Structure formats: C-alpha cells, structure tokens
Amino acid sequence: MKIFIYHPSLFLGGASVLFYRIFCFGKNLTNLYFIDCDGGFAHSRSPHESRILMCDDHERLKNEISDDDVVICVSSSIRKIKSEFELLDLNPRVLIWVVHPYEASIRYFK
C-alpha cells in the first residue's frame, strides 16, 4: 500500500505547509508520495524528489496508484480528484481531511 498526499497548489498557505511538512517528516517512508502541480509548493521546494508526482503526468499516476492505495486530500479537492481519477480509471481509497473550518459547513458543498 502506498500513501499519496494530493495537494497541487501554487500558493503558500496553511494546508500546503502542513502537507509538505508531513511529507518531509515521512521522508524515510518509501511508500509516501506527494501529488503536486508543476511549480507547486512542494515541487518548488524539492524539485528533484522522485516521490513528488505531477498531477498532469497521467501516465505516471496510472502506473503508481492502485486500488489498494490511499490518497489524502483536502475537501476542496474532491471534485478535481474525482474527475482526474475517473479519467485515469483509478479507484484508490480517498481520505478527506477538512483543514479549514469553512469546509465543514454545509454551505460549502452547495
């Protein structure tokens, strides 16, 4: 089983820092990966890290992610991750982490 942190973001923010710190803390875990965008927060800080995957590198994502894996994302990424994984015919387990209080509001999902 692999664990993927899905947080493609160009912005410095609390969630970006949190996820990147978790990734760095687990640097000795060979099954921990980060999915970011080109020039994203994590990618720009570790550009040569082989365990940082680009969200638009569909070939590599399809080869790396299996149905037994776990993907952690923030609730604001639900629609994006669902559409990307359906396009790639991927069905990993997804763990949604609510990191902002407004994401827990029912109004957020309307």
C-alpha positions in Angstrom: 0.0 0.0 0.0 1.2 3.5 -0.9 0.1 6.7 0.6 -0.3 9.8 -1.6 -0.8 13.3 -0.4 -2.8 15.1 -3.1 -2.4 18.8 -2.8 -1.5 20.5 -6.1 -1.1 24.2 -5.1 1.0 27.1 -6.2 0.2 29.1 -3.1 1.9 29.2 0.3 -0.9 28.5 2.8 -1.6 26.6 5.9 -2.6 23.4 4.2 0.3 23.5 1.8 2.8 23.8 4.6 1.0 21.1 6.7 1.0 18.6 3.9 4.6 19.4 2.9 5.8 19.0 6.5 4.1 15.6 6.8 5.8 14.6 3.5 9.2 15.7 4.8 8.6 14.1 8.2 7.9 10.8 6.4 10.9 11.1 4.0 12.2 7.7 5.2 8.9 6.1 4.3 9.4 4.7 0.8 5.6 4.3 0.3 4.8 8.1 0.9 4.3 10.2 -2.2 3.1 13.8 -2.9 1.0 14.8 -5.9 1.6 18.4 -6.8 1.4 20.7 -9.9 4.4 21.9 -11.9 6.0 24.7 -9.9 3.7 23.9 -6.9 4.6 24.5 -3.3 6.1 21.0 -2.6 7.6 20.7 -6.1 9.4 24.0 -5.9 10.9 23.1 -2.5 12.1 19.7 -3.6 12.3 19.8 -7.4 14.5 16.6 -7.7 12.4 14.5 -5.3 11.3 11.4 -7.2 8.4 10.8 -4.9 6.7 14.1 -5.9 4.4 13.3 -8.8 2.9 15.9 -11.1 -0.9 15.9 -11.2 -0.9 16.3 -15.0 1.5 13.3 -15.5 -1.3 10.9 -16.2 0.9 8.1 -17.4 3.0 8.1 -14.1 -0.1 8.5 -11.9 -1.7 5.5 -13.7 1.4 3.4 -13.1 1.9 4.4 -9.5 -1.6 4.4 -8.0 -3.5 1.2 -7.4 -6.9 0.4 -5.9 -5.1 -0.7 -2.7 -3.5 2.7 -2.1 -4.7 5.7 0.0 -4.9 9.3 -1.3 -5.2 12.1 1.3 -6.7 15.4 0.1 -8.5 18.4 1.4 -12.2 18.6 0.9 -11.9 21.4 -1.6 -10.1 18.9 -4.0 -13.0 16.4 -4.0 -14.4 17.3 -7.5 -10.9 17.6 -9.1 -9.6 14.4 -7.7 -12.8 12.5 -8.6 -12.7 13.7 -12.2 -9.0 13.0 -12.6 -9.2 9.5 -11.2 -12.3 8.6 -13.3 -10.4 9.8 -16.4 -7.5 7.5 -15.5 -9.7 4.7 -14.3 -8.2 4.8 -10.8 -10.1 3.8 -7.7 -7.9 4.2 -4.6 -9.3 4.8 -1.2 -9.6 8.6 -0.6 -9.2 10.2 2.8 -10.6 13.7 3.0 -9.0 16.0 5.5 -11.0 19.1 6.5 -8.3 21.6 7.2 -10.4 24.9 7.2 -13.4 25.4 9.3 -15.5 26.7 6.4 -15.0 23.3 4.6 -17.1 21.7 7.4 -20.0 24.0 6.6 -23.0 22.6 4.7 -23.0 25.8 2.6 -19.5 25.0 1.3 -20.9 21.9 -0.6 -23.9 23.7 -2.2 
